[in-house]
Amino acid sequence: MRHGAWKAAPVICALLLLAACSAGDGRRRADATQYGLGHAAPAESVAREAVAIAPDGAGLPAGSGTAAAGATLFAQQCAVCHGAKGEGLAPFPKLIGREPREGFPFGRDARLARTVGNYWPYPTTVFDYIRRAMPYTAPGSLSADQVYSLTAYLLAANEIITTDAVMDARTLPLVRMPARDRFVRDDRRGGPEVR
């Protein structure tokens, strides 16, 4: 046998094995219930997890919050990881800080901290992230009012809104983030044009 044929032999064997396994004996593949694994997701579980918030605010729940209420919650729920002033405690990120105020040099200098005040493009993303992932020890446990309050606190602490502003489903999408124009919205729809 030639030297090159030996190199191709493992590939040919793998393809033959794959073909044999996928052909089987012609029977339909068994579904998961045959093995007693898993279960259908209850509608209430799906509804609880289907909470995506769009940049324009679509999907925001009823409720409201203020920076003052958020400051109290931040001290109770968030400061243990993110610091009393949102300065970040390793490995948890810094949340408060507007520097750099000018330009957008993050691609050139990896040492710059990306905060809510200098990097996040949409206030609704702040709400969505807090709602889904925080607090770290009990994600998803905060009420809508608490999430609005924490979002208001972070926006006010980053000098994006006034400290007396009330955040709710109407007002939050109207907040203009400092980095908003630095991002390009992904408008791909799928198919061959997506690369």
Sequence and secondary structure as in RCSB ss.txt:
>XXXX:A:sequence
MRHGAWKAAPVICALLLLAACSAGDGRRRADATQYGLGHAAPAESVAREAVAIAPDGAGLPAGSGTAAAGATLFA
QQCAVCHGAKGEGLAPFPKLIGREPREGFPFGRDARLARTVGNYWPYPTTVFDYIRRAMPYTAPGSLSADQVYSL
TAYLLAANEIITTDAVMDARTLPLVRMPARDRFVRDDRRGGPEVR
>XXXX:A:secstr
  HHHHHHHHHHHHHHHHHHHHHTTS     GGGGT      HHHHHHH     TT TT  S EEEHHHHHHHII
IIIHHHH TTS   TTS       S SS GGGT TTS   TTTT   HHHHHHHHHHH STTSTT S HHHHHHH
HHHHHHHTTSS TT EEETTTGGG   TTGGGS      SSTT  
